Every structure is written in C-alpha cells, then in structure tokens.
Amino acid sequence: MLFAPIGRFITFCARHAWAVVALFLVLSGAGVYAGMTRLGVTTDTSKMLSPRLEWKQRSDEMGRLFPQKENLLVAVIQAKMPEEGQETARELAAKISADHTHFSFAHRPDANPYLLRNGLMFLEPQPLSQVLNDTITAQPFLAALAQDPSARGLFGALSLMAEGVKQDQANLSGFQAPLSGFANTLEQAVAGHAEAMSWQQLLGGKLSDLAGNYQFVITKPILDYGSFQPGGAAADAMRQAVSSLEFVKNGHAKVYLTGQVQLDDEEFATVAEGMVAGLLGSLALVTLWLTLAVRTWRVVLPIVVTLVVGLLLTTGFAAVAVGTLNLISVAFAILFVGIAVDFAIQFSVRFRAQTPTQPGEEGVFEALRLTGEETGHQILVAALATSAGFLAFTPTAFLGVAQLGLIAGIGMLVAFICTTTLLPALLKICHPPLNCPSMGYAFMKPVDIKIRHTRKLLLGFFTLVALVGLALVPSLQFDGDPLHTKNPNSEGMRALKLLINNPQTSPYSAELLVHSLADAEKETTRLSGLPDVNDVMWLGSFVPTQQQQKLALIQDAASILLPTLIVPQPKAAPTADDLRKSAHDTSVALAGVLDKLPAQDPLRRIQAALAKLAEAPDATVQAANTALVRFLPTELDQLRTMLQATPVSIKDVPAEIADDYLLPDGRALVEVHPKGVMSNSGALRKFVASLQKVEPQMAGTAVDIVESARSIVKAFEQAAGAAIVMIAVILMLALRRVKDMALVLAPLLLSALMTVILIVLLPETLNFANIIALPLLLGVGVSFNIYFVMNWRDGVKYPLASPTARAVLFSALTTGTAFGSLALSHHPGTASMGRLLLLSLGCTLLATLVFVPALLPKRPIDEA
C-alpha cells in the first residue's frame, strides 16, 4: 500500500530539488547552532545510572552530605626518605592553600597536629614499650644532640660512644643500623655528594614504615564546567607549584596527580586523543567504500551530504532533548553513520540499477519513482524496526544507553526522512548515469545455488552454533569497575596503582551512615569480624585505646627523656672551623678504640670519614653539616611533642577530621576497607556481598561498582526483551505473516548468540563502554535481514547476486571502518567498544549473507 505514495513523494522532492536542499540547509544550520550552544559532554560515570535506583540514592546522598570528599584533586608524593616526602608535601600544601583562584582548600591528612601529638598512643602496648626502651637507651646520644643540634653535637655524641667502648661499658649491638646509615651519609658528604640523612629511619627503624611510603596533599579544585577538562586549570597550577619544589627539582621526590577530577579529565583527553586523525582516516575509507559501491562521485557526494545533514539534525535533537552527553551516548554519531549509510547505499545502488523508459531528466524522475516503490517501504520498515530497537533502551535505569537509545532511535527516523527527501533531490541535481545492471553480483549465483542445495546441512550447523551460544550466555561477565575502562598509563591511573594494594588508600571501600556514634561503634564491632574486611574506620578510630596503660609507659619515658630534650638555649650554629675541630677530636677518639671494634663495625668507616672531613674545605664541611642534621630539629620537636601526650576523648578529635565522620545532626559514618586486592571483579563482588548480608544499606565506591553492574545487566535484559517484542510487532504489521517475521528475527538472534561465543572465547569482557554493541547489533542486523526477506517476498531468486547483497556488503564495510577507528583508540573503554562492535558486525554479516539465504523457504530457481 505504501509503494506508490513513497515513490510519488520521492519524485515530488526531486522535482523541487533546490527547494528541498535549501530547507535542509536551514535545518542543518539550526542543528549546528543547537549543538554549539546547548550540547555538552560529561566524563562522570556516576551519571550513567538513574537516580531512582535505591543504591544510587544512597550514593548520591553520601556525596551531598560529605561534599568535601567529592571532586578532589590529590597529589601523591613518593620520596627517597620520609622527611623529604613530608617537606615536599608541606611546601606544596602551603603553595596550594595560597592559590585561591584554582583551589578551595588543601590539607595533609597525615600531618594533623592531633595525630602527630598522639602518634605514640596509636601503637599497641608491646611495640610502644619497645620503642620507648630503645629511645631511653639512646638518651645520652639524644641529650647531646638536643644541646647542640648540629654535626658538632653529633660528633660529640660519637666521642661519648668511643669513651664507652674504651671503658668496656658500651653495648653497640642495637645501634648498628643507625651507625651504618650515618657512615653512608658522612662518606658521601666527604666525597662531595652530600645528601640529607633520614633521622626517622635511623631512630625509628621499621616503625617509620608504618606511616606508609607516600605523602598526600588533598585539594578541592575550583572547576570550570565550561571546559571539556573542568579541572585542567587547577591541575596545571598544581604542576607549576610542584615544579618549583626543592626535592622535586633534585629528583629526590616525585609527585603524581590523581583523584576523581584528574581521572575524569584524563578520561576525556584519552577519548579525544587521536579522534580527529581517526575520524579523517575513517571518512577517507568510508568514501572509498562508497565509491566502490556506487562507482561514481555523482552518487557518493549525495550520500555523504545526506549523512552529514542527517548527523547535524540528530545532533541538534540531542542538544535539545538531552543537553549533556556521557561517554556512551557520545557514540550516537558512529551509530547514526553506521546505520544511516546503509539506507543511503540501499537506495542509491537500486537507483543506479534502474532502466528508465524515458530519456533525460524525466528518466531520472522515473528511476527515482521506481526506486522509491521498490525500496522505500523496505527502508521504512528497517528504520522503524531499528528505531524501536534503540528506543526500547530509553526507559531503562542505565541512563548512558537510555540517552543513546533516544538519540539513535530518533536518528533512524531522521535518516529515513533524509534518505527519501534530501538524497533524491541531490541525486537529481548530480544526475548520475543509470542502467547499471552490474550493481548486483552475478558471479554469486552459483553460491546461491550451492546454499540452496546444502541448506539442511547449513541450518543444522547454525542450530548447533546457536545452542552453544545459548549455553555460554551464563558465562558472560560484566565488569562494572569504571577504572578498568581508563587508560592505565595515564598519570592519575599510575598514581592510583601505587595506592591500590594498601587497604587504607585503596579506592574500593564501603560506607554506612548510622544514626549516632553509639551505633557507629556497634557497627564497627560487627563489621570488623567479617573475613573479607581489613579494618573499619569511624570517628572513634581516632581515639587511642588502652590510654591508661600507654600513658603510663609514655610518662615514665618522658620523666627520663624530657629533662634532657628540652633545652632553653641550644648552642649556636658552628662555624666550619668548629666542625673541623670536632671531626678531628672525634676521629682521634675513635682511632683509640679501633682495636676493640669488630672488623665490619660502622664506627671504623665513621672514623676514616671524620679524619678526611677534618681536612676538608669549608664548603664540604658545611654541606656535611647540613646533610647530617637538616631534619634533626624536626625529629627532636616531634619526639618532645609525643612524649607530652595527654588523655584524649572523642570530643578532642579536631573538626577537620571529625567532619569526615560526623554530621551536625549526629549521624555518623562508618568506613569499611577490604582485605586483599579488589581490582578483581570477583573479589569485589564477594566483599560487597559479605557486607550486604550484614547490612543491606551499605554505600560507597565498592558497592557502587557492584550494584551498577547489576543494574546495567538488568537494564539490558529488560531492554533486549522489549526491543525484540517491539521489532516483532513492527515486522508483523509490515509483513503480515508470522513466518516472514520469524525469518527476520531468527538471524538476528543467531548473530547475537555467535557474538556471545566470540566474547567468551577471545575473551572480551563486557563493560560500560562496549555494551552498546547490543543495541547496534539489533539495529544493523534487523536492517540487513529485512532487505533480504522482503526481496524474497518480492520474488528475488538469487539474494547474494542481487544489488541488495552489494549494498549490504558495502554498508557493513563502511560501518566496520567507523568501528575500526574506535578499536585503535588509546582509551581502553573506547577500544573495547570498537572491538566488540566489529565482532557483532561480523556475526551479523555472516548470519545475513549465509544463514538467511539458507533459511528462506525453497523456491524453484534456474540453475543455468
């Protein structure tokens, strides 16, 4: 019934070609304006799922209640020694805090005065007792340094050791490691390569490692949402500040940027990297395929213009209907070109194969009318079915694909309109030659015949393949971790890898909001007993336990140490001559006891180095002094502070810490860290499952990742079912026979199952980015199958030899070219999207070109 009206409408558009072109030119301009003024892109993966989901509401509520934890830019500092890392972090935090243009705040979480003052009390009683005993043993040494915090005082303390050895009253077994470190520093300084000595490592030993290997500066950048990289200016300002730091310049410290802001900005930069070059290369190849398909620029140009105009109109619709694209819906352009080009190729190939009876311009109108009558209804059914397949995703909770479904679904209707209005007008203007029966593949007739003769064998084979695919469906795994789709070589991801194995700094944690601190304490006790939990943090975690016992130990040590550590007037800084004299005196003192020292004792090396230092020039002597005691005053101050610890309660925890765990209304946060490495999806699911059995209201990053994967899988199950039903209804209305509807749907399902087999065998993990292969599979597959089935209904005997097969093949090549450019992306998510799209396209093409001809009911054919 639609054959004649579509043909007449196409002829009407061709007769008024310039008016049609002018109309679409105006509409394209409107689309460009809307895209430029209203269309944005976000890399925030948290916005890909509906806020109506219960777990998402909890996650969003956490972000609203604790905004200081959101949108952070974090500097991770890795240094050769703890003091250099701390100094680098201190200087960087000071610079960032003074930059009110780019940052709201900057702080060092591990440098809070409260934590520093109570550092000893956070140790367990046994290691605390050992630390204090070792410190008391070193009391004479420390007292000498407190009196004279210079190399002169250090050399004097060594002279006391020499005297002790001389009197057989010194047990140096516990000082071998510090003395070896001192010997190394002294020898380097004498050789003219002075480098600072770590007093934390010398005096603290393994205890210094408890603080971790990294320092952190946590900042809240001021974001520019008008930029594609909102945190770019802040990150640049931080890098500039980092480049001016002493230990960064001399190579002793490295600073990496990470945090959500950095990761999001890198995400967009990686996605955009090479996009222009890839797009240009893709367009060049698409143009080549179009030329080979239709063999004249007079048809290639109308097709390309039609695609560009349709894309601009669809972009305008996206700007009005959606506004902000995400990392999935941004792929609508690829889907549009991949499928809309099929409509244009189908129309153009059949148009060139027409043999009009009238000459000149009237022959063109006749050819366009005949093409419209022959293919218009087929393209309409394909467009409606494809659109329905995409629109089925719109109501789902997976907003990323819901947006894509809406834009691509409307885009298919736009593509049909452009193919039946603008394309005929452009073809009339370009006036390509007609009567090209070679548009089909005559050499494929024997293949058609062979398929008909072996159809039972082929159908049996494809049935077996379908059963295998069906059996492998439960093996499909969805990786909901957005970190796995990011570029692992980016700065933010490299910094994150440094932290991921430490439960305290791992990004995979869970959170629970309870009514009060008392409830938080109860939940902490309950959750700490779970086998997959490493530790549980709440506000009370910042209050040391067993304070009475620990304070007694600290106060006993303080009564011995503080009188000698607190010196009102330390000695003035020594001159080079003072240092040389002290080095000489100590060298002489040590030389007198060398016969009492073991062969490998570090004091022997120290004696030799001091003898050389006593003869060294001023610059070398002063450099040695700086290297030896640069960080000593800070270490002595810290020791004095910790020895003056007093009882603390939860009320003493400072606001900058308490605000992360306690809300003004009394509600409290409980933070759970997992045991082991959670970058494996199976381990993460196990961790979250164990928590949810105890407390279903859990939130946090770990829960978000696991629940988002569940929500996405559920959304695709719902959408796939709805899409199949909607496509079936459209096919039933268009084809009016259940058998014909089944002939279209069967290869569609087969191609999906073949894709499943390839995903499992390769393997290729499903993730946020590549899962759009499913709606594309529905869109492309249903179009190809409809053409073959409707041709068969119209009496075509050799489907593979027909112009339709040529159009399908080149449609697949043009679509595959676009996907191939994605597969070459440096962004893992985009690359996986391209690979999976290519796999699904290959399966679709195989099902269409082999399975469909075998599946079509037998019809007598001439084998000559």
DONU-7270 format. One record per residue (C-alpha): x, y, z. Coordinates in steps of 0.05 Angstrom, whole numbers, padded with zeros to 5 digits, always signed. Each point is the difference from the previous one (the first is absolute). Layout:
BEGIN
XYZ/...
//
This chain:
BEGIN
+00000+00000+00000/+00059+00047+00013/+00036-00016-00064/-00032+00052-00045/-00006+00057+00051/+00074-00006+00019/+00019+00000-00074/-00043+00062-00015/+00028+00036+00062/+00072-00013-00022/-00016+00025-00070/-00031+00063+00030/+00063+00014+00040/+00043-00011-00062/-00042+00048-00042/+00009+00053+00054/+00073-00018+00014/+00028+00069+00013/-00056+00018+00048/+00011-00065+00038/+00075+00013+00004/-00013+00071+00025/-00048-00026+00053/+00050-00050+00026/+00055+00052-00002/-00041+00043+00048/-00016-00060+00044/+00074-00019+00002/+00019+00070+00021/-00050-00005+00057/+00030-00067+00020/+00070+00028+00000/-00022+00060+00042/-00035-00045+00051/+00061-00046+00004/+00048+00057+00011/-00041+00036+00052/-00036-00055+00038/+00038-00065-00008/+00052-00021+00052/+00038-00063+00019/+00013-00029+00069/+00050-00054+00019/-00033-00012+00067/-00019-00074-00001/-00043+00010+00063/-00051+00036-00045/-00010-00061-00045/-00052-00032+00046/-00068+00024+00023/-00004+00037+00066/-00064-00039+00012/+00040-00062+00018/+00001-00012+00075/+00075-00012+00005/+00013+00061-00045/-00042+00043+00047/+00043-00022+00058/+00063+00015-00040/-00025+00069-00021/-00021+00015+00072/+00071-00016+00024/+00027+00049-00051/-00049+00054+00022/+00014-00010+00075/+00076-00004-00008/+00015+00048-00057/+00072+00008+00024/+00013-00071-00024/-00026+00014-00071/+00037+00027-00061/+00069-00002+00031/+00068+00009-00032/+00052-00038+00040/+00075+00006-00003/+00036-00066+00017/+00072+00012+00021/+00052-00054-00004/+00068+00017+00029/+00067-00034+00015/-00008+00013+00074/-00060+00018+00044/+00024+00069+00019/+00009+00020-00073/-00071-00023-00015/-00027+00038+00060/+00037+00063-00018/-00024-00004-00072/-00071-00011+00023/+00004+00058+00049/+00027+00049-00052/-00050-00022-00052/-00059+00006+00048/+00024+00070+00019/+00004+00022-00073/-00068-00030-00018/-00034+00030+00062/+00023+00069-00023/-00030-00011-00070/-00072+00022+00009/-00010+00005-00075/+00004-00074-00013/-00012-00034+00067/-00051+00003+00057/+00045-00036+00050/+00061-00043+00007/+00020-00043+00059/+00046-00057+00020/-00041-00055+00034/+00060-00032+00033/+00029+00065+00027/-00055+00020+00047/+00029+00026+00067/-00049-00045+00039/+00026-00062-00035/+00072+00021+00007/-00007+00015+00075/-00033-00067+00013/+00042-00041-00047/+00030-00045+00053/-00068-00015+00031/-00024-00031-00065/+00051-00055+00008/-00016-00065+00035/+00029-00005+00071/+00055-00050-00018/+00031+00037-00060/-00010+00065+00039/+00040-00027+00058/+00056-00022-00047/+00003+00068-00034/+00004+00036+00066/+00053-00047+00027/+00043+00010-00062/-00009+00076+00006/+00020-00001+00074/+00062-00041-00018/+00019+00055-00049/-00012+00054+00052/+00072+00023+00008/+00006+00004-00076/-00065+00039-00007/+00018+00046+00058/+00064+00020-00034/-00038+00014-00064/-00053+00041+00037/+00055+00043+00030/+00035+00009-00067/-00045-00019-00059/+00057+00002-00050/+00055-00046-00027/+00043+00025+00057/-00050-00027+00050/-00005-00065-00040/+00076-00008-00001/+00001+00014+00075/-00052-00056+00011/+00045-00047-00039/+00058+00019+00045/-00042-00022+00059/-00010-00067-00035/+00075-00006-00009/+00010+00013+00073/-00051-00053+00017/+00036-00051-00045/+00065+00019+00033/-00029-00013+00069/-00034-00064-00024/-00067+00030+00020/-00032+00009-00069/-00045-00052-00033/-00006+00024-00072/-00037-00060-00027/-00065+00038-00003/+00032+00059-00036/+00030-00035-00060/-00055+00021-00049/+00000+00074+00020/+00076+00002+00000/+00003-00032-00069/-00048+00053-00026/+00041+00055+00032/+00064-00029-00031/-00032-00001-00069/-00022+00073+00004/+00068+00022+00028/+00039-00036-00055/-00044+00031-00054/+00009+00069+00029/+00076-00006+00004/+00000-00023-00073/-00037+00063-00019/-00068-00032-00010/-00036+00021+00064/-00071-00025+00007/-00046+00009+00059/-00004-00055+00052/-00067-00028+00024/-00005+00004+00075/-00068-00034-00002/+00031-00062-00032/+00061+00003+00046/-00038+00007+00065/-00067-00031-00018/+00024-00060-00041/-00058-00042-00024/-00047+00044+00040/+00009+00055-00052/-00030-00046-00053/-00067-00002+00036/-00017+00069-00027/+00003-00028-00071/+00043+00017-00060/-00038+00060-00025/-00021+00069+00023/-00065+00032-00023/-00025+00070-00014/-00075-00001-00009/-00030+00060-00036/-00068+00024-00022/+00010+00032-00068/-00045+00055-00027/-00029-00033-00062/-00014+00034-00067/-00061-00037-00027/+00004+00040-00064/+00062-00039-00018/+00005-00072-00025/+00050-00010+00057/-00030+00038+00059/+00060-00013+00045/+00052+00015-00053/+00018+00070+00025/+00006-00024+00072/+00043-00060-00021/+00045+00047-00040/+00007+00046+00060/+00018-00059+00045/+00052-00025-00050/+00030+00070-00002/+00004+00001+00076/+00030-00071+00000/+00054+00019-00049/+00027+00053+00047/+00009-00047+00060/+00072-00015+00022/-00003-00075+00004/-00039-00006-00065/+00053+00041-00036/+00057-00042+00027/-00036-00065-00016/-00008-00023+00072/-00076+00004-00003/-00053-00014-00052/-00070+00028+00001/-00058-00034-00036/-00070+00029-00008/-00061-00043+00009/-00070+00005+00028/-00068+00003-00034/+00013+00067-00034/+00066-00023-00030/-00028-00067-00022/-00061+00032-00033/+00043+00052-00036/+00047-00054-00024/-00059-00042-00023/-00024+00054-00047/+00071+00015-00024/+00013-00073-00015/-00067-00009-00036/+00015+00062-00041/+00072-00020-00014/+00008-00017-00073/-00075+00010-00012/+00010+00051-00055/+00052-00042-00036/-00043-00062+00009/-00062+00036-00025/+00035+00026-00062/+00029-00068-00015/-00067-00032+00011/-00035+00050-00047/+00052-00013-00053/-00012-00075+00003/-00075+00010+00002/+00005+00043-00063/+00041-00056-00032/-00052-00053+00016/-00056+00045-00025/+00037+00011-00065/+00009-00075-00009/-00073-00011+00017/-00032+00051-00047/+00060+00013-00048/-00011+00074-00011/+00012+00064+00038/-00068+00023-00024/-00030-00049+00050/+00055+00001+00053/-00008+00075+00010/-00076-00003+00012/+00009-00058+00049/+00054+00037+00039/-00040+00065+00002/-00062-00038+00022/+00039-00034+00056/+00030+00066+00024/-00067+00035-00001/-00034-00057+00037/+00055+00000+00052/-00006+00075+00010/-00076-00006+00009/+00009-00058+00049/+00052+00040+00038/-00048+00058+00005/-00053-00047+00028/+00051-00027+00051/+00016+00071+00022/-00074+00016+00012/-00023-00067+00028/+00062-00020+00041/+00046+00059+00007/+00059-00036+00031/+00028-00063-00032/+00037-00054+00040/+00056-00047-00022/-00051-00048-00030/-00051+00047-00032/+00057+00038-00033/+00005-00060-00046/-00067+00017-00033/+00037+00031-00059/+00034-00066-00016/-00065-00038+00005/-00035+00050-00044/+00052-00002-00055/+00006-00075+00005/-00074-00013-00011/-00023+00061-00039/+00053-00014-00053/-00034-00067-00011/-00065+00035-00017/+00035+00046-00049/+00041-00056-00032/-00062-00044-00008/-00037+00057-00034/+00058+00022-00044/+00021-00070-00024/-00071-00017-00020/-00008+00069-00032/+00061-00011-00045/-00026-00069-00020/-00066+00029-00027/-00014+00000-00075/-00047+00059-00013/-00041+00002-00064/+00003+00075-00008/+00061+00041-00019/+00034+00058+00035/-00027+00032+00063/-00066-00038-00003/+00040-00065+00001/+00032+00022+00066/-00069+00014+00030/-00025-00067-00025/+00061-00037+00029/-00009+00035+00067/-00074-00018+00001/+00014-00073-00016/+00055-00002+00053/-00048+00030+00051/-00053-00051-00017/+00051-00056+00003/+00040+00019+00062/-00037+00056+00036/-00045-00047+00040/+00060-00045+00016/+00040+00059+00027/-00061+00024+00038/-00010-00067+00034/+00075-00005+00015/+00001+00071+00028/-00061-00013+00044/+00026-00067+00025/+00069+00028+00014/-00029+00061+00034/-00043-00045+00044/+00061-00041+00018/+00036+00062+00024/-00060+00033+00034/-00011-00063+00041/+00061+00021+00041/-00029+00069+00016/-00042-00020+00062/+00056-00040+00033/+00040+00022+00061/+00065+00000-00040/-00002+00073-00020/+00062-00006-00043/-00033-00047-00049/-00069+00030+00012/+00026+00066-00028/+00034-00037-00056/-00065-00038-00015/-00041+00064-00003/+00049+00038-00045/+00015-00059-00046/-00074-00020-00002/-00022+00069-00024/+00062+00002-00043/-00024-00061-00039/-00065+00037-00017/+00042+00061-00020/+00042-00045-00044/-00062-00028-00035/-00027+00070-00012/+00067+00024-00028/+00006-00062-00044/-00069+00010-00030/+00003+00076-00008/+00069+00030-00002/+00035-00058-00034/-00048-00003-00060/+00006+00075-00007/+00077-00004+00000/-00001-00059-00048/-00043+00040-00048/+00048+00060+00004/+00062-00044-00010/-00035-00041-00055/+00042-00065+00003/-00003-00050-00058/-00052-00055+00007/-00013-00069-00029/+00057-00035+00037/-00023-00073+00008/+00071-00016+00024/-00021+00030+00067/-00014-00072+00020/+00050-00057+00008/-00017-00048-00058/+00060-00044+00018/-00034-00017+00066/-00057-00039-00034/+00038-00067+00009/+00008+00016+00073/-00074+00012+00006/-00014-00067-00033/+00051-00036+00044/-00031+00029+00063/-00069-00023-00023/+00026-00071-00012/+00035-00004+00067/-00050+00039+00040/-00016-00057+00048/+00073-00009+00017/+00009+00075+00010/-00062+00006+00042/+00023-00058+00043/+00068+00033+00009/-00029+00067+00019/-00049-00033+00047/+00059-00033+00036/+00036+00067+00003/-00063+00033+00029/-00004-00054+00054/+00073+00010+00018/-00011+00075+00005/-00062-00011+00043/+00040-00045+00047/+00055+00052+00006/-00047+00058+00018/+00007-00013+00075/+00076+00005-00008/-00005+00073-00020/+00029+00047+00052/-00012+00074+00006/+00057+00041+00029/-00032+00060+00033/+00066+00030+00024/+00009+00066-00037/+00074-00001+00016/+00008-00059-00047/-00023+00041-00060/+00051+00055+00013/+00069+00007-00030/+00047-00037+00048/+00059+00042-00023/-00030+00067+00019/+00029+00037+00059/-00062-00007+00042/-00004-00075-00010/+00074-00010+00012/-00007+00037+00066/-00061-00041+00018/+00039-00064-00012/+00050+00022+00052/-00055+00002+00052/-00046-00056-00021/+00034-00055+00040/-00005+00038+00066/-00069-00010+00031/+00003+00070+00031/+00011+00034-00067/-00035-00048-00046/-00058+00032-00039/-00043-00061+00014/-00034+00014+00066/-00071-00004+00028/-00037+00049+00044/-00059-00002+00047/-00037+00058+00030/-00030-00014+00069/-00042+00041+00049/+00053+00014+00053/+00071-00011+00023/-00024-00056+00045/-00030-00036-00060/+00065+00013-00038/+00039-00035+00055/-00047-00060-00001/+00004-00006-00076/+00076+00005+00002/+00003-00059+00048/-00049-00040-00042/+00033+00014-00068/+00071-00008+00025/-00012-00075+00011/-00015-00013-00074/+00054-00041-00035/+00003+00046-00061/+00009+00063+00043/+00070+00028+00014/-00022+00056+00047/-00058+00045+00016/+00007+00075+00013/-00047+00046+00039/+00012+00063+00040/+00019-00042+00061/+00057-00030-00041/+00036+00066+00012/-00001-00009+00075/+00056-00045+00025/-00020-00062+00040/+00031-00024+00065/+00020+00071+00016/+00013-00011+00074/+00051-00054-00013/+00033+00036-00058/+00003+00068+00035/+00034-00033+00059/+00054-00026-00046/+00007+00067-00035/+00003+00039+00065/+00054-00045+00028/+00042+00010-00062/-00015+00075+00000/+00025+00007+00072/+00068-00025-00024/+00003+00031-00069/-00034+00068+00003/+00047+00033+00051/+00057-00011-00049/-00039+00012-00064/-00030+00067+00020/+00058+00048-00005/-00018+00074+00007/+00063+00025-00035/+00034-00050-00047/+00070+00016-00024/+00008+00048-00058/+00013-00028-00069/+00072-00021-00009/+00050+00030-00049/+00040-00041-00049/+00059+00003+00047/-00043-00025+00058/-00023-00059-00042/+00070-00018-00023/+00026+00002+00072/-00058-00043+00024/+00010-00049-00057/+00075-00004+00016/-00012-00012+00075/-00052-00054-00013/+00044-00033-00052/+00057-00003+00050/-00046-00028+00054/-00026-00055-00047/+00070-00016-00024/+00019-00017+00071/-00053-00055+00005/+00005-00031-00070/+00036-00060+00029/-00062-00015+00042/-00049+00004-00059/-00020-00057-00046/+00027+00002-00070/-00067+00020-00032/-00021+00050+00054/-00026+00064-00032/+00039+00042+00050/+00063-00018-00039/-00029+00032-00062/-00023+00060+00040/+00070+00010+00029/+00031-00001-00070/-00052+00049-00027/+00009+00048+00059/+00075+00001-00010/-00011+00022-00072/-00054+00050+00020/+00049+00033+00049/+00043+00019-00060/-00057+00018-00047/-00015+00071-00027/-00055+00043+00031/-00052-00015-00054/+00007-00075+00010/-00002+00006+00075/-00063+00044+00000/-00034-00046-00051/+00015-00059+00045/-00030+00037+00060/-00063+00015-00039/-00007-00071-00026/+00009-00031+00069/-00046+00043+00041/-00049+00034-00048/-00059-00040+00025/+00025-00009+00071/-00036+00060+00033/-00067-00022-00029/+00010-00071+00026/+00019+00025+00070/-00060+00046+00001/-00045-00057-00019/+00029-00044+00054/-00010+00054+00053/-00072+00009-00023/-00018-00074+00002/+00032-00008+00069/-00049+00052+00026/-00062-00037-00021/-00062+00006+00045/-00066-00038+00005/-00047+00015-00059/-00072-00016-00014/-00043+00001-00062/-00016+00073+00014/+00074+00017-00009/+00002-00024-00072/+00007+00064-00041/-00055+00024-00047/+00041-00012-00064/+00000-00074+00017/-00068-00005+00035/-00037+00032-00059/+00018-00060-00043/-00035-00048+00049/-00053+00040+00038/-00058+00043-00026/-00029+00060+00038/-00064-00039+00013/+00038-00055+00036/+00001-00052-00055/+00066-00036-00006/+00039-00032-00057/+00032-00069+00002/+00053-00014-00052/+00019-00072-00018/+00064-00019-00035/+00007-00067-00035/+00052-00053+00012/+00043-00017-00061/+00002+00030-00069/-00069+00021-00026/+00018+00015-00072/-00028-00069-00016/-00075+00003-00012/-00012-00067+00033/+00035+00021+00064/-00038+00066+00001/-00067-00035-00008/+00018-00048+00057/+00020+00059+00045/-00065+00038-00013/-00043-00062+00007/+00029-00014+00068/-00015+00071+00023/-00071+00001-00028/-00018-00064+00037/+00015+00037+00064/-00023+00069-00020/-00042+00009-00064/+00005+00076+00003/+00074+00002-00017/+00025+00054-00048/+00069+00021-00025/+00044-00012-00060/+00002-00076+00005/-00076-00004+00006/-00009+00049-00058/+00042-00042-00046/-00034-00066+00017/-00071+00028+00000/+00010+00040-00064/+00021-00065-00035/-00063-00034+00025/-00043+00059-00022/+00031+00002-00069/-00009-00074-00012/-00072+00005+00023/-00012+00060-00045/+00027-00037-00060/-00041-00061+00015/-00063+00043+00003/+00018+00042-00061/+00020-00060-00042/-00066-00034+00014/-00039+00063-00014/+00039+00013-00063/-00013-00069-00028/-00075+00007+00016/-00004+00069-00032/+00038-00022-00062/-00044-00061-00005/-00063+00043+00003/+00025+00047-00054/+00021-00058-00044/-00067-00033+00010/-00037+00063-00020/+00045+00010-00060/+00008-00072-00024/-00068-00026+00024/+00026-00071+00006/+00029-00035+00061/+00047-00040-00044/+00030+00062-00032/+00008+00033+00067/+00037-00062+00025/+00045+00001-00061/+00024+00070+00021/+00006-00014+00075/+00035-00069-00005/+00065+00026-00031/-00002+00059+00048/+00000-00047+00060/+00052-00045-00033/+00048+00058-00010/-00009+00019+00073/+00017-00071+00023/+00060-00003-00047/+00025+00065+00032/-00008-00033+00068/+00045-00057-00022/+00055+00048-00024/-00004+00041+00064/+00011-00061+00043/+00054-00032-00044/+00044+00061-00013/-00016+00021+00057/-00030+00070-00002/-00028+00027+00065/-00064+00040-00003/+00005+00069+00032/-00033+00069+00002/+00027+00019-00068/-00005-00061-00045/-00069-00024+00021/-00030+00047-00053/+00017-00056-00049/-00067-00031+00019/-00046+00056-00025/+00044+00008-00062/-00005-00075-00013/-00076+00007+00001/+00001+00062-00044/+00047-00025-00055/-00024-00072+00002/-00073+00015-00007/+00013+00047-00059/+00041-00051-00039/-00048-00056+00013/-00061+00040-00019/+00029+00016-00069/+00013-00073-00016/-00067-00025+00025/-00040+00054-00035/+00039-00012-00064/-00017-00074+00005/-00074+00020+00009/+00006+00043-00063/+00025-00060-00040/+00076+00008+00001/+00030-00068-00014/+00074+00013+00011/+00008+00041+00064/+00076+00000-00001/+00003+00020-00073/-00049+00058+00009/+00017+00074+00009/-00024-00007+00072/+00058-00046+00016/+00048+00051-00029/-00032+00055+00041/+00002-00043+00064/+00073-00017-00010/+00022+00072-00011/-00045+00024+00056/+00037-00050+00045/+00067+00025-00025/-00016+00073+00013/-00028-00016+00069/+00059-00045+00016/+00048+00055-00020/-00030+00047+00051/+00004-00054+00053/+00071-00017-00019/+00021+00072+00015/-00028-00009+00070/+00037-00066+00010/+00066+00037-00012/-00014+00050+00056/+00049+00009+00057/-00059-00001+00048/-00013-00072+00023/-00075+00010+00006/-00006+00031-00070/+00046-00053-00029/-00041-00056+00031/-00062+00033-00029/+00030-00001-00069/+00023-00072+00006/-00068-00025+00024/-00036+00039-00053/+00044-00031-00053/-00014-00069+00028/-00075+00010+00001/+00001+00030-00070/+00039-00060-00026/-00050-00048+00031/-00058+00041-00028/+00030-00001-00070/+00012-00076+00003/-00072-00012+00023/-00028+00045-00054/+00041-00025-00059/+00002-00075+00016/-00054-00017+00051/-00056+00042-00030/+00007-00029-00071/+00000-00070+00030/-00059+00016+00044/-00045+00029-00054/-00053-00051-00021/+00015-00039-00064/-00020+00031-00065/+00015-00028-00069/+00061+00034-00030/+00033-00004-00067/+00068-00032+00010/+00024+00017-00070/
//
